[in-house]
Amino acid sequence: MDLALGSALLLLAAPVLAVAALALALSRPAGGVRVRGYHTGLNGHPFLLSSLRTRRLRLDLLSRLPHVVRGDLSLVGPAPLRFGTPAAAAPWRQLVRPGLTGLAQVRRGSALPWDEAPLLDQHYVEQHWIGLDLAILARTPAAALGGPAARTAQDPRTAQDPRTAQDPRTAHRVRVPSATQITGRSATLRRNKWVPSARAD
């Protein structure tokens, strides 16, 4: 599915990505048109991940489609993490390829506290099957168009460009859930079998 669907999506997205790359080149952004960095892939092997330096309409994710065709990424999987970070060394992460989208990404619009995202990734690795992949892919466009750019900039797992960090002038507006709310939401997730019963080491 990754090769066939990834190739089709890349063909469809190629004109848009070409225009976006040209617009970025004309604006001469600091650091170049693309963001590059080594990330952890299948079996813990590092690979050089490259994406456009933009989050508009999630073109940064679409620009990673060549990695899906090459086999570095899957269409669906845990978020790719920087190579050498402690979270990337979790044994369960190394069992599958990181994904262009995933369970944690499409659940991003909920009231879920950010510290539960790794549990959703682990749940996906332990329970994934073609039906779950198709459901996640079906929900991805709505999640992408629902304003995830700002939320992605706050996600410590995928942040790469310091210019996409949250504006400190509006940081005071962020509502942090209380410990009681987090505990209640975690229990609800486990009852609904969204996450495994234990946290990863």
Phi, psi and chi 1 to 4 in degrees:
 res  aa     phi    psi   chi1   chi2   chi3   chi4
   1 MET       -  -40.4 -177.2  177.8   75.1      -
   2 ASP   -59.4  -47.3  -75.5  -22.5      -      -
   3 LEU   -67.9  -47.5 -179.5   58.0      -      -
   4 ALA   -67.8  -53.1      -      -      -      -
   5 LEU   -70.8  -36.7 -173.5   53.5      -      -
   6 GLY   -63.3  -40.3      -      -      -      -
   7 SER   -65.9  -41.7  -61.7      -      -      -
   8 ALA   -63.9  -43.7      -      -      -      -
   9 LEU   -64.9  -37.1  -70.3  173.8      -      -
  10 LEU   -65.5  -39.8 -178.7   57.2      -      -
  11 LEU   -63.6  -41.2  -73.6  174.6      -      -
  12 LEU   -68.7  -37.1  -68.5  173.6      -      -
  13 ALA   -85.7  -15.0      -      -      -      -
  14 ALA   -54.0  -47.2      -      -      -      -
  15 PRO   -61.2  -42.1  -23.2   34.5      -      -
  16 VAL   -65.0  -42.9  176.1      -      -      -
  17 LEU   -65.5  -36.1  -66.5  175.4      -      -
  18 ALA   -64.7  -42.9      -      -      -      -
  19 VAL   -65.3  -41.7  171.3      -      -      -
  20 ALA   -63.5  -41.5      -      -      -      -
  21 ALA   -64.7  -39.4      -      -      -      -
  22 LEU   -65.8  -43.1  177.9   60.2      -      -
  23 ALA   -62.5  -40.1      -      -      -      -
  24 LEU   -65.5  -41.2  -78.6  171.6      -      -
  25 ALA   -62.6  -38.9      -      -      -      -
  26 LEU   -68.6  -29.9  -67.3  175.8      -      -
  27 SER   -81.4  -10.8   67.1      -      -      -
  28 ARG    48.8   63.8  -63.3 -178.2  179.9 -180.0
  29 PRO   -69.1  148.2   27.3  -35.2      -      -
  30 ALA   -63.5  130.5      -      -      -      -
  31 GLY    93.9   -4.3      -      -      -      -
  32 GLY    96.4 -179.9      -      -      -      -
  33 VAL   -75.4  -31.1  171.9      -      -      -
  34 ARG  -116.1  152.1  -71.6 -172.0  167.1  -89.7
  35 VAL  -104.0  129.0  177.8      -      -      -
  36 ARG  -127.8  145.3  -64.9  179.7  174.8   85.9
  37 GLY  -171.3  152.9      -      -      -      -
  38 TYR   -81.8  129.6  -78.6   97.2      -      -
  39 HIS  -122.9  163.4  -72.0   63.7      -      -
  40 THR   -90.7  128.3  -58.4      -      -      -
  41 GLY  -111.8 -157.4      -      -      -      -
  42 LEU   -58.1  137.2 -177.6   64.3      -      -
  43 ASN    61.7   19.6  -62.3  -39.3      -      -
  44 GLY    80.1    6.5      -      -      -      -
  45 HIS   -77.7  136.2  -64.0  -56.7      -      -
  46 PRO   -78.1  149.6   28.6  -34.1      -      -
  47 PHE  -144.1  153.5   68.4   96.9      -      -
  48 LEU   -86.9  111.8 -174.5   61.2      -      -
  49 LEU   -94.7  129.2 -179.6   63.6      -      -
  50 SER  -124.2  136.0  174.6      -      -      -
  51 SER  -148.5  156.7   57.3      -      -      -
  52 LEU   -63.3  146.7  -74.5  178.1      -      -
  53 ARG   -84.0   62.6 -166.9 -178.3  -66.3  -85.4
  54 THR  -157.3  147.8  176.8      -      -      -
  55 ARG  -113.6    7.1  -66.2 -168.3 -172.9  -80.5
  56 ARG   -67.1  126.2  -64.9  175.6 -177.9  174.3
  57 LEU    54.5   23.6  -59.8  177.7      -      -
  58 ARG    57.8   35.9  -59.4  -37.0  -41.3  -90.1
  59 LEU   -66.7  -22.7  -66.9  179.6      -      -
  60 ASP   -62.4  -38.9   56.4  -30.3      -      -
  61 LEU   -72.0  -42.8  -67.5 -174.8      -      -
  62 LEU   -60.5  -33.8  -74.8  179.1      -      -
  63 SER   -69.8   -8.5   69.2      -      -      -
  64 ARG   -90.3    0.3  -64.3  177.0  180.0  179.7
  65 LEU   -57.0  -35.4  -79.3  169.3      -      -
  66 PRO   -57.4  -30.1  -28.0   36.7      -      -
  67 HIS   -68.9  -30.1  -70.1  -74.9      -      -
  68 VAL   -68.3  -44.2  175.2      -      -      -
  69 VAL   -64.4  -37.0  176.5      -      -      -
  70 ARG   -76.3  -17.8  -72.5 -160.6  -63.6  -97.2
  71 GLY    97.2    6.7      -      -      -      -
  72 ASP   -74.1  -37.5  -62.6  -33.3      -      -
  73 LEU  -121.3  158.2  -64.1  175.5      -      -
  74 SER  -103.2  162.8  -72.1      -      -      -
  75 LEU   -63.4  -38.6  -74.3  171.3      -      -
  76 VAL  -124.8  134.7 -178.4      -      -      -
  77 GLY   170.8 -177.8      -      -      -      -
  78 PRO   -63.7  152.8  -15.6   28.3      -      -
  79 ALA   -61.0  137.4      -      -      -      -
  80 PRO   -67.3  133.2   23.2  -31.4      -      -
  81 LEU  -112.2  151.9  -60.2 -175.7      -      -
  82 ARG   -58.8  137.5  -72.3  -81.3 -175.0  171.8
  83 PHE   -65.8  133.3 -176.8   73.4      -      -
  84 GLY    96.8   -9.8      -      -      -      -
  85 THR   -77.4  147.5   57.9      -      -      -
  86 PRO   -56.9  -41.2  -25.8   35.0      -      -
  87 ALA   -64.1  -31.6      -      -      -      -
  88 ALA   -69.0  -17.9      -      -      -      -
  89 ALA   -86.6   -0.6      -      -      -      -
  90 ALA   -58.6  129.4      -      -      -      -
  91 PRO   -55.5  -38.4  -24.9   34.4      -      -
  92 TRP   -66.6  -28.7   56.7  -93.1      -      -
  93 ARG   -66.5  -29.3  -80.2 -168.0  177.3  -84.7
  94 GLN   -82.6   -1.7  -58.0  178.6   23.4      -
  95 LEU   -81.7  -19.6  -61.5  175.9      -      -
  96 VAL  -135.5  163.7  -61.7      -      -      -
  97 ARG   -75.2  145.7  -68.9 -179.0  177.8   87.9
  98 PRO   -64.7  160.5   21.0  -30.2      -      -
  99 GLY  -116.9  158.3      -      -      -      -
 100 LEU   -68.4  -36.8 -156.4   64.9      -      -
 101 THR  -137.6  172.6 -175.4      -      -      -
 102 GLY  -168.4  179.3      -      -      -      -
 103 LEU   -61.4  -44.1 -177.3   58.8      -      -
 104 ALA   -64.3  -35.6      -      -      -      -
 105 GLN   -68.5  -41.4  -71.1   90.1  -35.3      -
 106 VAL   -78.0  -17.4  -61.5      -      -      -
 107 ARG   -88.8    3.4  -64.6  -86.0  -65.0  173.4
 108 ARG   -64.3  -26.0 -169.5  169.7  -69.0  156.4
 109 GLY   -79.7   -5.7      -      -      -      -
 110 SER   -81.5 -177.3   70.3      -      -      -
 111 ALA   -84.2   13.8      -      -      -      -
 112 LEU   -62.8  128.3 -173.0   72.3      -      -
 113 PRO   -69.0  148.8   22.8  -31.9      -      -
 114 TRP   -61.1  -28.2  -91.2  118.2      -      -
 115 ASP   -71.8   -3.1   61.6  -12.3      -      -
 116 GLU   -92.3  -10.5  -64.2  -67.2  -14.9      -
 117 ALA   -57.5  -42.5      -      -      -      -
 118 PRO   -61.1  -31.9  -24.4   35.5      -      -
 119 LEU   -66.9  -38.1  -69.8  178.0      -      -
 120 LEU   -65.9  -40.6  -69.3  174.4      -      -
 121 ASP   -61.7  -43.1  -80.4  -20.8      -      -
 122 GLN   -65.9  -40.4 -176.3  177.6   -0.9      -
 123 HIS   -60.3  -40.9  172.6   76.2      -      -
 124 TYR   -61.8  -45.3  170.7   81.5      -      -
 125 VAL   -60.6  -39.9  171.1      -      -      -
 126 GLU   -79.7  -23.7  -64.9  175.0  -13.2      -
 127 GLN  -121.7    5.9  -52.7  -66.8  -27.1      -
 128 HIS   -68.4  145.1   73.8  -78.0      -      -
 129 TRP  -156.1  172.4   62.6  -66.3      -      -
 130 ILE   -59.9  -36.2 -174.3   65.2      -      -
 131 GLY   -63.6  -41.9      -      -      -      -
 132 LEU   -66.1  -40.8  179.7   57.4      -      -
 133 ASP   -59.1  -46.0  -74.1   -5.4      -      -
 134 LEU   -65.3  -37.7  -67.7  175.7      -      -
 135 ALA   -64.8  -41.3      -      -      -      -
 136 ILE   -66.0  -43.2  -68.4  172.0      -      -
 137 LEU   -62.0  -37.8  -72.7  172.4      -      -
 138 ALA   -66.4  -32.4      -      -      -      -
 139 ARG   -86.9  -13.5  -67.4 -176.9   60.6 -179.4
 140 THR   -63.5  -45.3  -65.2      -      -      -
 141 PRO   -58.7  -43.4  -25.6   35.9      -      -
 142 ALA   -64.0  -39.5      -      -      -      -
 143 ALA   -66.3  -37.3      -      -      -      -
 144 ALA   -70.1  -36.1      -      -      -      -
 145 LEU   -86.8   -4.6  -64.7  176.1      -      -
 146 GLY   -90.1   16.0      -      -      -      -
 147 GLY    92.5   32.7      -      -      -      -
 148 PRO   -76.0  -10.2   31.3  -35.5      -      -
 149 ALA   -59.0  -44.5      -      -      -      -
 150 ALA   -66.7  -39.1      -      -      -      -
 151 ARG   -70.4  -36.0  -71.0 -170.1  -66.8  -89.3
 152 THR   -64.0  -36.4  -58.7      -      -      -
 153 ALA   -62.7  -23.2      -      -      -      -
 154 GLN   -93.4   -7.2  -60.9  172.7   37.3      -
 155 ASP   -77.5  112.4 -176.1   -6.5      -      -
 156 PRO   -67.8  -13.6   25.1  -33.8      -      -
 157 ARG   -79.1  -29.7  -56.6  175.4  -51.0  147.1
 158 THR  -118.8   -3.7   56.9      -      -      -
 159 ALA   -64.3  130.0      -      -      -      -
 160 GLN  -127.8  -30.9  -61.7 -176.0   42.2      -
 161 ASP  -110.4  118.1 -170.4  -15.9      -      -
 162 PRO   -61.0  -21.1   19.8  -31.8      -      -
 163 ARG   -72.4  -15.2  -63.5 -176.4  -56.0  164.7
 164 THR   -93.0    3.8   62.5      -      -      -
 165 ALA   -67.3  159.7      -      -      -      -
 166 GLN   -62.4  139.7 -177.0 -174.1   11.6      -
 167 ASP   -63.6  120.0 -172.6  -17.4      -      -
 168 PRO   -63.4  -19.0   22.2  -33.4      -      -
 169 ARG   -71.6  -19.9  -65.9  172.0  -64.0  179.4
 170 THR  -113.2    6.7   59.9      -      -      -
 171 ALA   -63.0  -29.3      -      -      -      -
 172 HIS   -69.3  -12.3   64.8  -77.7      -      -
 173 ARG   -85.0  -11.7  -58.9  177.4 -173.2  172.0
 174 VAL   -72.5  130.2  177.2      -      -      -
 175 ARG   -95.2  119.7  -63.1 -177.4   64.3 -176.4
 176 VAL   -92.5  125.8  179.2      -      -      -
 177 PRO   -67.2  147.7   23.8  -32.9      -      -
 178 SER   -74.8  166.7   66.2      -      -      -
 179 ALA   -61.0  -36.6      -      -      -      -
 180 THR   -65.3  -41.4  -58.5      -      -      -
 181 GLN   -64.8  -43.0  -69.4  173.7  -44.5      -
 182 ILE   -62.7  -45.0  -67.6  175.1      -      -
 183 THR   -61.6  -42.8  -57.8      -      -      -
 184 GLY   -64.8  -41.4      -      -      -      -
 185 ARG   -68.2  -38.3  -70.9  165.7 -172.9  161.8
 186 SER   -62.4  -42.3  -60.0      -      -      -
 187 ALA   -64.5  -39.7      -      -      -      -
 188 THR   -64.1  -41.9  -59.5      -      -      -
 189 LEU   -60.8  -41.5  -75.3  171.5      -      -
 190 ARG   -68.9  -36.8  -66.5 -170.2  177.0   92.8
 191 ARG   -64.6  -33.6  -75.4 -161.9  -59.3  -89.2
 192 ASN   -85.7    2.7  -67.6  -25.3      -      -
 193 LYS    62.2   32.9  -62.9 -177.3  179.2  179.3
 194 TRP   -80.2  -26.8  -83.9  101.1      -      -
 195 VAL  -132.5  157.5  -62.6      -      -      -
 196 PRO   -69.5  166.2   24.6  -33.4      -      -
 197 SER   -75.7  -16.7   58.4      -      -      -
 198 ALA  -131.4  150.4      -      -      -      -
 199 ARG   -75.3  155.7  -69.8  179.8  178.3  -90.7
 200 ALA   -73.3  149.9      -      -      -      -
 201 ASP   -69.4      -  -68.2  -25.1      -      -
